[in-house]
Amino acid sequence: MIDEAIDIYRKLVLIRRSEEAIRRWYGQDEMKTPMHMSMGEEAIPVGVCAALASTDQVMGTYRTHALYLAKTDDVDGFFAELYGRASSPLRGKCGSMHLSAPEHGMMGCSAIVASAVPVSTGLAFANRYQANGKLVAVFFGDGAVEGGVFWESLNFACLRQLPILLVCEDNGLAVHTLPETRHGYDSITQLVAGYRCDTWETDSTDAVVVRDLARRAIGRIREGKRPGFLRCRYYRYLEHVGINTDFDAGYRTEEGYREWLARDPVDLRRRLLLEQGVPEERLCRIEAVETERVRQAVEKAKAAEFCNQSALYEGVFAGA
Ligand SMILES: Cc1ncc(C[n+]2csc(CCOP(=O)(O)OP(=O)(O)O)c2C)c(N)n1
C-alpha cells in the first residue's frame, strides 16, 4: 500500500521536475511548441492513472504533460518530442499539444476543445464491441462541457452503457473566463447525474484521494455497466498558455493561488508520506533520481537529430 503511495509521489515529482525544466529551458527557443502547463493539476492524472490498469486507455487535451508522464513514465520520449527530435517515438512532429503513445494506452490528445470526448466514446464503443475488457478515461477541462459534442457523447455513452470514465479537470477557467459568465447552471455534476451514469467529485489535491475515488468510479463502471463522470477541481498555477504566472492580467488574484499552493499536490503528498513514517532520506533519493532522469532527458533531446526531410511526410497519411 505504502509502496503504491510512494510511486504516486515519484510520478508527481517527475512531472513537476519536467515542467520546471521546461520553464528553465523554454527561453532558449529550441522547444518550438506552445506550452499549456500542468502545474497545479498533477494529482488528477496521476491519481486516475494509478487506478487504471496498464492496458486501459486515456485521451486528453492540449494541457497534457502530466497525463502523458503519468500514463507512460517516458520522460526521454517526452523531451525528445518537445525538442522536435527524430528520437521521439512521435519523431518530433506532434509537439506538446498532440502527445500520444498508443503502446502505453495513451491514445492521443487534441487542441480542439472537447474533441477527445467523442473519439474516446468511439474507443469505448470499440472496446465493448471487441469485449477486450479495456476501459477508457478521457480528460477534459470545464470549458469542454460547453461543447455540444460533450453532451452528444455523454448521451451515446449512457445509452450504450460504455466502459468510459469522463474526467473533468475543473480549474474554473476557460482561458480567462470564469464559470459565472459562462454557465446557466450551478453544478455540472448535477446535470450529468441526470443521465444514466454515476458521478463523483472532489477538490482534493492529494493524488491518493483522487486514486481512491477513481477506483470506486472504475469499479462501478465495470460492475454497474454504465459510464462514470469524475469532476476534480484544481488551480492552474501558470498562464493559460506559456510558462509564466499572470496574476497581473486582472482576471484572478495571487491570493487565490496562495490558498491552493498551501496544499500543492507535490508538497502535500510529501508531507503525508512523512507523517506516515516514510523516512525523509527515501523521498530525497526519489527526488534525486527523478531530477537526474529529467536532466538526462533534456540533455539527450538537445543532442539528438531532427527528422530528415524525406521522413517528414511519413506517418501523416494512412498507410504511408
Ligand atoms: C472548439 C474550440 N473552441 C475554442 C478553442 C479556443 N480555446 C482554446 S483553450 C480554450 C479554453 C478551454 O478551457 P478548458 O476546457 O476549461 O481547459 P483548460 O485550458 O482550462 O485546461 C478555448 C476556448 C479551441 N481550441 N477549440
The ligand as a Gaussian input file, in Angstrom:
#p B3LYP/6-31G(d) Opt

LIG

1 1
 C      -13.599000      24.034000     -30.359000
 C      -12.651000      25.069000     -29.808000
 N      -13.138000      26.294000     -29.493000
 C      -12.312000      27.229000     -28.980000
 C      -10.967000      26.961000     -28.807000
 C      -10.054000      28.032000     -28.197000
 N       -9.712000      27.634000     -26.842000
 C       -8.521000      27.110000     -26.563000
 S       -8.387000      26.699000     -24.955000
 C       -9.925000      27.244000     -24.596000
 C      -10.464000      27.168000     -23.173000
 C      -10.676000      25.794000     -22.719000
 O      -10.854000      25.748000     -21.331000
 P      -10.933000      24.375000     -20.580000
 O      -11.616000      23.363000     -21.432000
 O      -11.539000      24.615000     -19.249000
 O       -9.426000      23.884000     -20.450000
 P       -8.193000      24.488000     -19.659000
 O       -7.416000      25.314000     -20.657000
 O       -8.708000      25.273000     -18.526000
 O       -7.389000      23.315000     -19.243000
 C      -10.530000      27.746000     -25.733000
 C      -11.876000      28.319000     -25.745000
 C      -10.499000      25.679000     -29.179000
 N       -9.223000      25.333000     -29.031000
 N      -11.363000      24.738000     -29.647000

